[in-house]
Amino acid sequence: MSFPKNFLWGGATAANQYEGGYLSGGKGLATADTVTDGDMKNPRKIVIELENGERKTISRFEDVPENAKAIVEENNYYPSHVATDFYNHYKEDIALMGEMGFKTFRMSINWTRIFPNGDDEIANEEGLKFYDEVFDECHKQGIEPLVTINHFDLPLNLAIKYEGWLHRGTIDFFVKYCDTIFRRYKNKVKYWLTFNEVNFLRSYLELGITNASNIQKQQQAIYHLLLANAKIVKLGHEINPDFKIGLMIANILFYPETCNPKDSIAEMEISRGFKDFYYDVQCRGYYPSYKLKELDRQNVVLKKEVGDEYILKEGVVDFISFSYYNSSVISTKKNSEGSFGNQLAGVKNPYLKESEWGWPIDAEGLRLVLNRLYDKYQLPLMIVENGLGALDTIEADGSINDDYRIDYLKEHIKQIKKAVEYDGVEVWGYTPWGCIDLVSAGTGEMKKRYGFVYVDMDDKGNGTLKRAKKKSFEWYKKVIETNGEDLE
């Protein structure tokens, strides 16, 4: 058997894309609640209110001007408000996960369901009870929760009042939030992730930091995020030494286009900036020398406090967790054909097929990622997102034959098996993304589906929300039953 007996097979979701329950049960407004829908050609938008009261609609990728704030405008569609309504379907959905045989379910807690404004004195008991019930349902099905504490959803109040992660005080609010949920669920949750894809900066800086393109502001906010992570790892181990805590990274594998040394140097620099730096800090507990040199060149001076270096050193993670969807090619040539996958531009790889959304499909790249991370850090690994966003069609008989999704997942699992069996990499678990259909974070679309379970909803939120099993449902059930041995 390639996979260990206790291998954590499951699936992954995020509250702002799946939970819904907008302002229900005492929930407050999160930044994610102010982002509209979009599509491949039209980016998601936000409505901002300027200091003089004027309202303006901007792309989510534009900087928020000084003293402006994001608002919710009645006439817009905001996918997070209902998402695919786990809030009212959690028992049904968790039962479906149990039927598939899930060993773990990666989900996130919505910060504003626990502290509606982020800086509240007292936690919202109704929100705490909701997650109590969710975790109880998981355990009834024999499912171990894997909880992301913050998945792209800063309380809007903290964004407006403190400029989010730019303000060191946000760390204290986050610590209070984590302390509350760690103590409340210390006997229900063992596996935790502090932040989701912390290296996708836009999702942590947008709406929170005005003029977020400013390098000094960016780097200070990143420092606060990484310091917060270290504090939470240390806090969690104090509350329950059995906790296993990680910090999740978006891992896109980069290849140099040619054997030109310039391409390899460009790949090294992009890899360091996009992902390696975040791994180094969480696993080693300090800023690497290449990052310090970069900050010097940018004339960035980080505001620190006495003892910060010890916090970073003491708060290293227990395991490495990452998403893997695609690879990308880096070139120094000016005329190479472009490719755009997972919000990053690169060069087209002639050896790979692409998804309907233009993401290169590279299963073998996952084996490379697993080996490189394990060789470098010697920590257990978890692939906590992987999957294919695709258009699904309901046939006349009601079936949904998503063989393309089965093929994608099958090839990636084969490469995980090789990494475990042939290379000796320690992998704890695998949770494909969007196990039950949810809203796309990048585009706000519903038609870009990932799940084993179809949810009846369209791009504008119309539909019954009825759940239906896809062909991949029974396939993944068999994969789990055989612990990854039967992939046909």
Residue, then its C-alpha position, 0 to 999 in steps of 0.5 A: m500500500s502506497f498511502p499510510k492507513n491513517f491518510l487523510w482523504g477529504g475535500a476543501t471549502a472556504a466560508n466566503q465561497y461556500e457558507g453563506g448565511y450573510l448577516s445571519g446569527g449575528k454575523g458581521l460584515a467581512t471584506a469578502d462580502t463587498v466583492t461583486d461577481g465577475d467572469m474571465k474577462n471582467p474582474r470582480k468589483i467593489v463599490i467604494e465610498l469616498e471621503n466626500g460621500e461620493r460612490k465609485t465602482i472599481s476593480r478589485f485589483e485597483d487600489v482603494p484611495e486614501n480615506a475611502k471605504a468599501i460598502v455593500e450596494e443593494n443593486n449588486y450581486y455579492p456571491s458570498h452572501v448566499a454562496t452555496d448555503f452550507y449555513n443551511h445545508y451543513k447536515e446534508d452536505i456533511a452526510l454526503m461527505g460521510e457517504m464518500g468516506f471522507k477522513t477529513f473536511r477542510m473548512s474555514i471559520n468566518w471571523t465575523r461570525i465569531f467577532p462581528n466587528g473584529d474588535d468586539e469585547i465579547a464573542n458571538e455565542e450564536g456563531l460559536k454554537f453554529y461551528d459546534e454543531v458543524f464539528d459535531e456533525c463531522h465527528k458523527q460521520g467519522i470526519e476530522p475537521l481541518v480548520t482554516i482560521n482566516h480564508f480571505d475574510l477580514p472583518l470590514n470594520l478592521a479594514i476601515k478603522y485600522e487599515g487591516w493588517l497594516h496596523r499591528g493591533t490587528i494581530d491582537f484582535f486575531v490572537k483574541y479570535c484564535d484564543t476563543i476558538f482554540r479553547r472552545y473547540k480544543n476537543k473537537v478540532k486537531y488540525w488548523l491552518t492559520f491563513n489560506e494562501v497567505n502569499f496571494l497578497r491581494s486577498y489580504l490587502e485589498l479593501g483593508i489598506t488604502n494605496a496598497s501598492n505602496i511597497q512599504k505598506q505591503q511589506q509591513a502588512i506581510y510582516h504582521l501576517l507572518l508574526a500573527n501566524a507565529k503567535i498563533v502556532k505558539l498559542g495553539h500549542e499552549i492550549n492543546p499540545d496535540f494541535k497540529i498547526g500549519l500556514m497554507i501557501a499557494n504553490i505554483l510550480f515555475y519552470p524556466e522556459t529555456c536553458n538560458p541562465k537568465d531564465s533560471i535566474a528569473e525563475m529563482e527570483i520569482s519563486r523566492g518572491f511568490k512562495d519560497f520566502y513564506y515557506d522559509v519564515q514559517c518553517r525556519g522562523y526568520y527572514p531569509s538573507y535574500k529577503l533582507k537584501e530585497l528590503d534594503r534595495q527597496n528602502v523598506v524599514l519594517k517596524k518591529e518590537v523587542g521580542d519579535e524575532y523570538i516569536l517568529k523562531e518559536g512559532v514554526v509550523d508542524f506541517i507544510s500545507f499548500s494548494y497545487y493547481n497548475s505550473s507556469v513558465i518563466s521567460t526573459k524573452k519578449n515575444s513568448e506566447g503568454s498564458f494566464g492561470n490562477q491569477l498569474a501571468g506566464v508563458k505557454n507550456p507546449y507540453l501541457k494541456e490547459s483547462e477551460w479557464g486557461w490553467p495549465i494541467d501538470a500532474e507530474g509537477l505535483r511530484l516535483v513540488l512534494n519532493r522539493l518541499y520535503d527535501k528542503y524542510q523535512l516536514p510532513l506535507m498536506i495538499v489542501e487544495n487541488g482540482l479542476g474548475a470546469l463546466d458541468t452538464i446535466e444530462a437528460d437522465g439527470s446524470i453529470n458525467d465529469d470524466y475530465r475531473i476524474d482524469y485530472l484528480k486521478e493523474h495527480i493522485k498517481q503522482i502523490k503515490k509516486a512521491v510517497e512510495y518511490d521518493g519517501v515523501e511524508v504526506w499526511g493528506y489530500t483535500p481536493w478543492g470545492c468538494i461540494d460546488l462553491v463560488s469561484a474566488g477569482t471570478g465570482e462565477m458559479k459555472k466554474r465548478y470543482g465539486f463531486v456534488y453539483v449545486d443548482m445555482d447559476d452565476k447570478g445566484n438563481g437556483t434551488l440549491k439542490r444537491a446532486k451527485k456527479k460521476s466523480f462522487e462514486w469514483y472518489k468514494k472508491v478511491i477512499e475505500t481502497n486508500g488510493e489503490d483503485l483509481e479506475 
